[in-house]
Every structure is written in structure tokens, then in C-alpha cells.
Amino acid sequence: MGLTKRIRCRHCKRLFIPDHRNRKRQKYCSAPDCRKASKTASQQKWLQKPENKQYFKGPLNTQRVQAWREQNPGYWKRSPNCDQPLQDRLKTQALEIHKDNDDFISLALQDLLIVQPTVIIGLIASLIGSPLQDDIAKTLSRMQQSGQDILYQTRNEKGQSHDYQNTRFT
């Protein structure tokens, strides 16, 4: 098995390993800003084609959109089911400590605490395809916020969804 060739991202100019399924066409890395730049470039390229110039304009398109909206009323509204998390909330469990295995538990926890950060960092680096600390830090921050949004989502007294993402803690 040969070495995978790294290429330079057109947006951030960093080297990255392209996805093996799209190796010849991938020009942008998987960083969020670069994905956004890729999407923008792709849309601009699509709009430059003569057959696409009037795609979203004209009376025919207007009629098509109006007919679709009549068939799909309220498509843009959130359904009531979207307010509920897909999983039950996690409940903390008390750790049972017995005298005969105190040493085992402290050793196992100590080992776990030492290994856990490197495992998480390695996992995130492989998921985003970048070993750079800045990319890993941004991803960790987004993952932490997402986890908080999932775990701390509640309902207020009117039954409306309320999450702590919009609440400021001081």
C-alpha cells in the first residue's frame, strides 16, 4: 500500500490528506471554513454555466415553486418532535466502592485519566482529517457545545423548548 499524497487546501493553504473515495477531485480540507468556501466555489461554478443562469428566475420557476408550496404547507416550520432529544437524558450513577477493590479502582481511574485525552485527540484528528492543534481545538469546542445543547435542553412552563445555548452564565 503506497503513501497517500497530501494536497494543499485552496482556502486555508494547509496540507491535508484527501478522502480516498474523492482523492482526484477534492480541493478543500474538512475544516468548517474551508467546507463553506468549497460550497461557495461550487455554487459559483454551477451558476456560470449557461443552462443554469436563469434556473431560479422567470414565470415558469415561480409557478413551480408556488405549486410546491401549496402541496407542502408549513414545510419550513419545526415539527413538535424536533424539540425532543432522540435519546433519553443521561443519568449520573454513583460509583460503588468496596474495600476489597479500592486499589484496583484508583489504579484504573488513574490510567483512564492519563490515556483519555490522547485517545480523544487521536479520534478527533482522524475524524476531521487534520493533526493540527487549532483544528482539533475548534472541533473540541463545537463538540462540547453540541453535547451541552443535547444534555441541557429543557422545556419551560409553556411547553416551549428552551436550551442553555442561548442562556448566559455569569
FILOSE-166242 format. One line per 3 residues: number of its first residue (from 1); their letters; for each residue x, y, z of C-alpha. Coordinates in steps of 0.001 Angstrom, whole numbers. Layout:
residues N
NUM> A> X Y Z; ...
end
This chain:
residues 170
1> MGL> 0 0 0; 1547 3313 -1096; 1683 6539 798
4> TKR> -1251 8863 368; -277 12133 -1250; -1128 15267 708
7> IRC> -2539 18246 -1161; -2853 21918 -254; -6315 23254 593
10> RHC> -7413 26028 -1777; -8856 28017 1107; -6590 27723 4163
13> KRL> -3478 26592 2222; -2757 23790 4734; -1723 20331 3624
16> FIP> -4316 17605 4096; -4944 14040 3048; -7968 13901 723
19> DHR> -10693 11333 1207; -9676 8153 -609; -13002 7992 -2460
22> NRK> -12674 11521 -3830; -8894 11890 -3964; -8660 13306 -7512
25> RQK> -11411 15914 -7141; -11145 17083 -3516; -9525 20530 -3370
28> YCS> -10573 21668 112; -9877 20210 3562; -12633 19331 6026
31> APD> -12304 22417 8242; -15682 24219 8542; -14469 27455 6935
34> CRK> -12910 25520 4074; -16084 23470 3542; -18038 26725 3372
37> ASK> -15554 28120 820; -15849 24894 -1192; -19642 25179 -1234
40> TAS> -19466 28827 -2348; -16985 27998 -5142; -19131 25056 -6268
43> QQK> -22274 27201 -6415; -20480 29933 -8350; -19157 27371 -10824
46> WLQ> -22674 25941 -11263; -24171 29395 -11853; -21548 30200 -14517
49> KPE> -22909 27505 -16830; -25225 28998 -19498; -28005 26442 -18882
52> NKQ> -28127 27389 -15181; -28117 31197 -15500; -31948 31501 -15462
55> YFK> -32656 28405 -13354; -34184 30283 -10422; -35784 33094 -12459
58> GPL> -38829 33557 -14636; -42543 32809 -14511; -42141 29050 -15016
61> NTQ> -39964 28729 -11908; -42344 30965 -9933; -45302 28738 -10813
64> RVQ> -43350 25603 -9933; -42371 26981 -6522; -45904 28217 -5783
67> AWR> -47395 24824 -6661; -44868 23048 -4442; -45603 25401 -1516
70> EQN> -49337 24716 -1834; -48674 20971 -1692; -46327 21347 1293
73> PGY> -47845 23878 3697; -45725 24646 6737; -42682 22755 5433
76> WKR> -40396 25332 6997; -41920 25058 10472; -40311 22833 13038
79> SPN> -42316 19775 13868; -43156 19234 17551; -40968 16117 17589
82> CDQ> -37824 18157 16815; -37916 19688 20287; -37303 16357 21973
85> PLQ> -33861 14774 22041; -33589 11448 20239; -32130 9816 23327
88> DRL> -33071 9791 26980; -31107 12104 29200; -28014 10571 30739
91> KTQ> -28308 9953 34446; -25248 10024 36603; -24589 6839 38512
94> ALE> -22862 6665 41832; -19685 4618 41847; -19861 1719 44240
97> IHK> -16586 1372 46117; -15816 -1754 48056; -12910 -2107 50459
100> DND> -11502 -5134 48665; -11092 -3347 45304; -10089 206 46348
103> DFI> -6597 -177 44877; -7937 -1554 41604; -10427 1319 41157
106> SLA> -7876 4052 41888; -5337 2474 39544; -7898 2003 36771
109> LQD> -9181 5569 37108; -5668 6952 37124; -4782 5026 33990
112> LLI> -8010 6093 32353; -7409 9765 33114; -3917 9611 31642
115> VQP> -4961 7830 28428; -8312 9503 27768; -7085 12869 26403
118> TVI> -4725 11232 23911; -7451 8861 22733; -9920 11726 22259
121> IGL> -7359 13878 20458; -6409 10972 18182; -10047 10200 17450
124> IAS> -10882 13796 16600; -7761 14179 14440; -8746 11099 12431
127> LIG> -12381 12243 12120; -11532 15716 10802; -8505 14565 8819
130> SPL> -6130 17066 10410; -3473 16711 13113; -3258 20488 13636
133> QDD> -3949 21676 17178; -6046 24647 16025; -8390 22386 14047
136> IAK> -8661 19899 16921; -9352 22711 19432; -12123 24171 17242
139> TLS> -13693 20747 16821; -13487 20011 20566; -15170 23336 21303
142> RMQ> -18013 22604 18848; -18418 19080 20236; -18564 20380 23808
145> QSG> -21209 22960 22864; -23211 20326 20994; -23068 17969 23975
148> QDI> -24232 20717 26305; -27073 21570 23933; -28200 17923 23922
151> LYQ> -27827 17309 27657; -29254 20574 28961; -32201 21071 26655
154> TRN> -35333 21614 28753; -38938 22729 28382; -40294 25852 30033
157> EKG> -43705 26059 31719; -45461 26853 28402; -44094 23642 26863
160> QSH> -41726 25523 24556; -38243 24208 24009; -35531 26093 25832
163> DYQ> -31893 25260 25737; -28956 26599 27646; -27113 27503 24473
166> NTR> -28900 30845 24463; -28566 31380 28210; -25640 33362 29528
169> FT> -23965 32147 32704; -22013 34599 34823
end
